[in-house]
Amino acid sequence: MTVTDRWLRFEGLSNIRDVGGLPLTDGGTVRPGVLLRSEALHHVTPADVDRLVQGLDLRLILDLRTTREIEEHGESELARVGVETVQYTFIPEAGRELPEIGEDFHPMVGHYLGYLRDKGPNVVAAVRRIAAGEGSVLVHCAAGKDRTGTLVALVLEAVGVERAAVVEDYALSATKIDDMFRRWTTAAGVDMPPTEELDRHRPRAEAMAQVLQILDEQEGGATTWLRNNGLTDDELAALTARLT
């Protein structure tokens, strides 16, 4: 891993980082302070809220969880203090059948492709909001690794981040699984899961590499997928201008 300096340190969040600093294929790097990614926000402290709003100019939160997940944990303190929060769930509330991917692919590939198949309009709408935003935008799901990882990977591909860096950013969340589960289990008063269970939740680089490869082969790439699902050239240009 070469980009660990992008981690942001908060009292109530573990898996939160800025995509700023990632290398672009034509030179330069992604602009910092525009797109943040994290796990769910229900453990943020008052100090965290103040730093996000006042220090990082957080203006918009994109919540990729299901309605059931949101109802279980309630709205975040950030929503209560007035930060605009918009839900773009990536998973149908009534369940789904995953796409057939074959045995040669990582099991999570089917889940990620399922987000695009089942909730394509929400995926594009989330990208559109990032492109049109001001200040900082924070994207999160439950753990900030699968749904968040898929959306962020599409955005990074669309603005021209080097493929290896896109995959590396996705896999970086693996280093925070223990910290997140320690926070969650402590709050719930239960024991930490065994090591093999924690390992099952760690994102693997090959999963995102395979998703992007499939998009290359079947759609002409992530950017073409976004265009084919409604993102306009003007919106793509705005996204690129925001992040680069």
Backbone torsions as a table, in degrees:
resi	resn	phi	psi	omega
1	MET	NA	136.2	-174.9
2	THR	-122.7	2.9	-171.4
3	VAL	-128.3	29.1	-176.5
4	THR	-68.0	-15.0	178.4
5	ASP	-70.5	-4.5	177.2
6	ARG	-84.7	-4.7	178.0
7	TRP	-64.6	141.5	172.8
8	LEU	-109.6	137.8	-174.2
9	ARG	-108.9	120.0	-178.5
10	PHE	-131.2	158.1	-179.8
11	GLU	-68.1	-37.9	-173.3
12	GLY	-111.4	12.8	179.6
13	LEU	-135.9	142.5	178.2
14	SER	-113.2	-44.8	-172.6
15	ASN	-99.4	59.8	-178.3
16	ILE	-123.7	128.8	179.7
17	ARG	-151.1	165.2	179.5
18	ASP	-102.3	132.9	177.9
19	VAL	-78.4	-5.9	177.3
20	GLY	-59.0	141.4	179.6
21	GLY	101.5	-12.1	178.5
22	LEU	-69.6	142.3	-174.0
23	PRO	-76.8	141.1	177.3
24	LEU	-96.5	149.9	-176.3
25	THR	-64.8	-28.0	-178.7
26	ASP	-101.1	18.3	-179.6
27	GLY	98.6	158.2	-177.1
28	GLY	82.9	-174.8	-177.5
29	THR	-140.5	163.8	175.8
30	VAL	-64.2	140.8	-179.6
31	ARG	-70.2	129.9	177.7
32	PRO	-75.6	161.7	174.7
33	GLY	77.5	13.6	180.0
34	VAL	-110.3	-51.4	-176.2
35	LEU	-122.9	116.5	176.5
36	LEU	-109.6	153.1	177.8
37	ARG	-136.0	143.7	-176.9
38	SER	-159.2	175.9	168.1
39	GLU	-78.9	-178.4	-179.7
40	ALA	-59.5	157.3	-165.9
41	LEU	-104.2	11.9	-171.8
42	HIS	-76.4	-3.3	175.4
43	HIS	-106.8	8.2	-179.8
44	VAL	-63.9	145.1	179.2
45	THR	-97.9	166.8	175.4
46	PRO	-55.0	-37.2	177.9
47	ALA	-65.7	-37.9	177.0
48	ASP	-62.9	-44.5	-179.4
49	VAL	-60.1	-45.9	-179.1
50	ASP	-62.7	-42.3	-178.8
51	ARG	-67.8	-41.6	179.9
52	LEU	-64.8	-43.5	-175.2
53	VAL	-79.7	-49.1	-175.6
54	GLN	-85.2	-40.3	-175.7
55	GLY	-83.2	-39.4	-175.4
56	LEU	-107.2	4.0	176.0
57	ASP	54.7	45.5	179.5
58	LEU	-69.5	121.7	-177.9
59	ARG	-113.0	-24.4	-171.6
60	LEU	-146.9	135.8	174.6
61	ILE	-117.7	127.8	174.3
62	LEU	-105.1	112.2	-175.8
63	ASP	-100.7	114.2	-174.9
64	LEU	-95.0	8.2	-177.7
65	ARG	-78.5	166.6	174.6
66	THR	-76.6	163.9	176.8
67	THR	-60.9	-38.4	179.0
68	ARG	-61.6	-41.8	178.1
69	GLU	-63.7	-41.9	-179.1
70	ILE	-66.0	-42.3	179.9
71	GLU	-64.8	-33.7	-179.1
72	GLU	-65.7	-38.8	-173.7
73	HIS	-106.4	-13.0	-179.8
74	GLY	80.2	172.5	179.4
75	GLU	-76.5	157.9	-177.6
76	SER	-82.0	163.5	175.1
77	GLU	-61.3	-29.2	179.9
78	LEU	-65.6	-40.2	175.3
79	ALA	-64.5	-38.1	-177.7
80	ARG	-68.3	-25.6	178.2
81	VAL	-92.3	4.8	170.6
82	GLY	105.7	4.6	175.6
83	VAL	-70.9	126.0	-179.1
84	GLU	-59.2	128.1	-178.5
85	THR	-127.3	124.8	-176.0
86	VAL	-125.2	132.3	178.4
87	GLN	-91.7	129.0	171.3
88	TYR	-131.5	77.3	-175.6
89	THR	-62.8	143.7	179.1
90	PHE	-104.7	-0.6	-176.2
91	ILE	-126.6	127.8	176.8
92	PRO	-58.9	139.5	-178.1
93	GLU	-64.6	-28.3	-174.4
94	ALA	-96.0	12.0	-179.7
95	GLY	91.3	175.8	-174.7
96	ARG	-164.6	161.8	169.2
97	GLU	-101.5	131.9	-176.9
98	LEU	-77.8	151.3	175.8
99	PRO	-61.0	148.6	175.0
100	GLU	-75.5	125.9	-177.0
101	ILE	-123.5	-14.7	-179.4
102	GLY	89.0	162.9	-173.6
103	GLU	-76.8	-13.2	-176.9
104	ASP	-81.9	-3.4	-176.1
105	PHE	-109.3	153.2	176.0
106	HIS	-61.0	141.8	-176.4
107	PRO	-57.4	-29.8	-177.7
108	MET	-74.2	-15.6	-179.8
109	VAL	-58.3	-42.2	178.5
110	GLY	-61.1	-38.3	177.9
111	HIS	-63.9	-46.2	-176.1
112	TYR	-66.5	-42.9	176.3
113	LEU	-65.6	-30.9	176.1
114	GLY	-63.3	-36.9	175.9
115	TYR	-57.7	-44.6	-176.5
116	LEU	-69.5	-38.6	-179.7
117	ARG	-71.6	-45.5	-171.5
118	ASP	-85.0	-31.1	-174.1
119	LYS	-130.9	36.7	179.6
120	GLY	-52.1	-46.0	178.2
121	PRO	-59.1	-36.5	177.9
122	ASN	-69.2	-38.9	178.1
123	VAL	-60.1	-49.1	-178.7
124	VAL	-66.4	-39.4	179.3
125	ALA	-62.3	-38.1	178.0
126	ALA	-65.4	-42.7	177.0
127	VAL	-61.9	-40.3	-179.9
128	ARG	-61.8	-40.4	178.9
129	ARG	-68.0	-36.1	175.7
130	ILE	-62.4	-43.6	-178.4
131	ALA	-63.3	-35.4	-173.9
132	ALA	-94.0	-1.7	-172.9
133	GLY	-74.7	171.1	172.1
134	GLU	-129.5	156.6	-176.6
135	GLY	64.0	-147.2	179.7
136	SER	-96.2	144.7	172.5
137	VAL	-114.9	133.9	176.7
138	LEU	-115.4	127.8	177.5
139	VAL	-106.8	133.3	176.3
140	HIS	-149.7	159.5	169.5
141	CYS	-127.8	-128.7	177.1
142	ALA	-87.2	-57.6	180.0
143	ALA	-103.8	-7.9	178.4
144	GLY	75.8	26.8	-175.5
145	LYS	-126.3	-38.9	-174.3
146	ASP	-94.6	-67.5	177.5
147	ARG	-64.3	-47.0	176.3
148	THR	-61.5	-42.9	-179.4
149	GLY	-61.8	-37.7	179.1
150	THR	-67.8	-47.7	179.9
151	LEU	-61.8	-47.3	-178.1
152	VAL	-63.4	-38.8	178.2
153	ALA	-61.6	-42.0	177.2
154	LEU	-61.8	-43.8	179.5
155	VAL	-62.5	-45.7	-178.3
156	LEU	-65.0	-40.1	175.5
157	GLU	-61.3	-42.1	-174.8
158	ALA	-66.4	-29.8	-178.7
159	VAL	-96.6	3.1	171.8
160	GLY	92.6	27.2	174.3
161	VAL	-72.7	143.6	178.7
162	GLU	-56.9	136.0	-175.8
163	ARG	-55.1	-43.9	-178.9
164	ALA	-61.2	-36.4	179.6
165	ALA	-72.4	-34.2	175.8
166	VAL	-61.0	-47.8	-178.8
167	VAL	-66.4	-41.0	-179.9
168	GLU	-63.2	-41.2	179.1
169	ASP	-62.5	-43.0	177.2
170	TYR	-57.2	-48.6	-173.9
171	ALA	-72.3	-16.6	-176.6
172	LEU	-60.6	-27.4	179.5
173	SER	-62.4	-19.3	179.0
174	ALA	-59.0	-28.5	-176.8
175	THR	-77.1	-7.5	-176.8
176	LYS	-113.1	4.0	-178.5
177	ILE	-60.4	-46.8	-178.9
178	ASP	-60.8	-43.7	-179.0
179	ASP	-62.7	-42.1	179.9
180	MET	-65.3	-46.5	-179.3
181	PHE	-66.1	-32.8	177.8
182	ARG	-64.1	-41.4	178.4
183	ARG	-65.5	-46.2	-176.6
184	TRP	-66.6	-44.5	-177.7
185	THR	-70.4	-35.2	176.3
186	THR	-63.0	-44.4	179.5
187	ALA	-64.2	-34.7	-178.3
188	ALA	-87.4	-10.5	-179.0
189	GLY	71.1	34.0	179.3
190	VAL	-123.3	168.9	-178.2
191	ASP	-76.9	154.5	172.7
192	MET	-65.2	144.1	175.0
193	PRO	-64.0	158.3	175.5
194	PRO	-66.0	164.3	-176.1
195	THR	-56.8	-41.6	-177.7
196	GLU	-65.1	-31.5	176.5
197	GLU	-71.7	-41.9	176.5
198	LEU	-61.0	-41.9	-179.4
199	ASP	-63.1	-31.8	179.9
200	ARG	-64.1	-25.9	-178.4
201	HIS	-89.9	-6.4	-176.6
202	ARG	-78.0	126.3	176.5
203	PRO	-65.6	141.1	-179.6
204	ARG	-111.1	136.1	-175.9
205	ALA	-55.7	-37.3	-175.4
206	GLU	-63.7	-26.6	-179.8
207	ALA	-63.7	-50.2	-179.6
208	MET	-70.8	-35.5	176.9
209	ALA	-59.7	-39.6	-179.7
210	GLN	-71.2	-38.0	176.6
211	VAL	-60.3	-47.4	-178.6
212	LEU	-66.9	-33.9	175.6
213	GLN	-64.5	-44.0	178.5
214	ILE	-62.5	-42.1	177.6
215	LEU	-63.5	-37.8	175.7
216	ASP	-59.4	-47.0	-172.8
217	GLU	-76.7	-36.1	-173.6
218	GLN	-100.0	-24.3	-173.7
219	GLU	-121.8	-9.3	-173.2
220	GLY	85.5	13.7	178.0
221	GLY	111.7	166.7	-178.5
222	ALA	-62.9	-39.7	-179.2
223	THR	-64.2	-41.9	177.7
224	THR	-65.2	-39.0	176.2
225	TRP	-58.3	-44.8	179.3
226	LEU	-62.0	-44.4	178.5
227	ARG	-61.8	-45.0	-178.3
228	ASN	-65.6	-19.2	-179.6
229	ASN	-107.3	17.9	167.3
230	GLY	116.5	-10.6	178.7
231	LEU	-73.5	127.4	-177.2
232	THR	-85.0	164.9	176.8
233	ASP	-62.4	-36.9	177.9
234	ASP	-64.8	-40.6	178.4
235	GLU	-67.8	-37.7	176.5
236	LEU	-64.2	-41.3	177.6
237	ALA	-63.7	-39.3	178.6
238	ALA	-66.2	-39.1	177.5
239	LEU	-62.3	-45.3	-179.7
240	THR	-64.3	-41.7	179.0
241	ALA	-64.3	-37.4	179.7
242	ARG	-65.4	-40.6	-171.2
243	LEU	-96.5	-16.6	-178.4
244	THR	-126.2	NA	NA
